[in-house]
Amino acid sequence: MARDRSSADSNGYSPCWPVIDLFSGCGGMSYGFARRKPYRILAAVDAEHAKPCEGFGRLECNSTYAANIGVQPIDRDIAQLCPEQFVKEVSDQNGAPLRRGDLTVLLCCPPCTDFSRAKPNNHLIDSPKNSLVFKCADVVEELFPEFVLMENARELITGNHPHHYRQFANRLQALGYEVHGQVHMLTKFGLPQTRERALVIASRICPVKTLDDLWEGWSISPGATTVRHAIGYLNDKPVNAGENNPADPMHEAPGFGSEFVRRRIEAIPRDGGSWTDLAGHPDADEILIPSMKTRIAEQDFGSHPDVYGRLAWDRPAVTIKRECAHVGNGRYSHPEQTRLLRVYLQRNA
């Protein structure tokens, strides 16, 4: 049964609609809720876990989250999270008890790395980290939110290890939730990148409305999902590789590993060019690495011709993955400037 949101309850959580974000990252999932009243972000949790070789606390995403959302995330490994203790911590943080059923939305987007097809071993090995999907169900049972929203790689549902999703869905259904999971190309709904993701929506108070239901009869203007529309307004603030914008400490561009890498990116044609366009460049012998020369000679550009590529202003970005801070991992270079994409502080959006 839904709570009466017309007036404040004894704990002061209404008429706000409280939201908690597990695996909060830099705040991508929270942002829409934080900017849409009467939702209120009560708490967020992230251990800032980078690559396995780098360990916890290295991503520095919590400071970005705090700057954009206004809530300082709790630094915690959710694999070790005790739901009961977590509820107490959130209650103490907000100065009011958080009772079971008080929460409107629980956002839980566990790591996608070990589901995604981008990691070849995922077809064979089911990583222990994938069990974090079911860990989310423990938190759902403790908090009993009205709605649950989970986002992940499409392989959460369609990959070789879908039992994690099925177990999660079965657990929530046993608690009285209606659960719907579906794979979407999010460009269709306004995201300026070609990102195919699994979205899981669960509700215990009303029938689930999917993205397709909500967007029936509507469509996105093509110009709304371009790189230009997303970041073009920032182009008057150029930032060199490895530098910060002095007006925004989070406006930082990753550096290049060597001068040859910088020269290679500088030589790539603006607005969508790639290393494959450097075949006739006068400095090709110096700036191309041996494997590139071999590929060009054989006219076989391999399965990843996008590496070292520039984004195109008037097309959606490629899928932005965790490895986007390195030119050799994809088409992550700025359409015009000689640098990679960078993090920046979103103000007053």
Sequence and secondary structure as in RCSB ss.txt:
>XXXX:A:sequence
MARDRSSADSNGYSPCWPVIDLFSGCGGMSYGFARRKPYRILAAVDAEHAKPCEGFGRLECNSTYAANIGVQPID
RDIAQLCPEQFVKEVSDQNGAPLRRGDLTVLLCCPPCTDFSRAKPNNHLIDSPKNSLVFKCADVVEELFPEFVLM
ENARELITGNHPHHYRQFANRLQALGYEVHGQVHMLTKFGLPQTRERALVIASRICPVKTLDDLWEGWSISPGAT
TVRHAIGYLNDKPVNAGENNPADPMHEAPGFGSEFVRRRIEAIPRDGGSWTDLAGHPDADEILIPSMKTRIAEQD
FGSHPDVYGRLAWDRPAVTIKRECAHVGNGRYSHPEQTRLLRVYLQRNA
>XXXX:A:secstr
     SS  TTS  SSEEEEEES TTSHHHHHHHTSTTEEEEEEE     STTT TT S HHHHHHHHHS   B 
  GGG  HHHHHHHHHHHHTS   TT  SEEEE    TTTSTTSGGGGT   GGGGHHHHHHHHHHHH  SEEEE
EEETHHHHSS THHHHHHHHHHHHTT EEEEEEEEGGGGT SB  EEEEEEEESSS    HHHHTTT    GGGG
SHHHHHGGGTTS   TT EETTEEEEE    SSHHHHHHHHHS TTT  GGGGTT TTHHHHS HHHHHHHHHT 
  S TTTT B  TTS B    TTTTSGGGSS B SSSSSB  B      
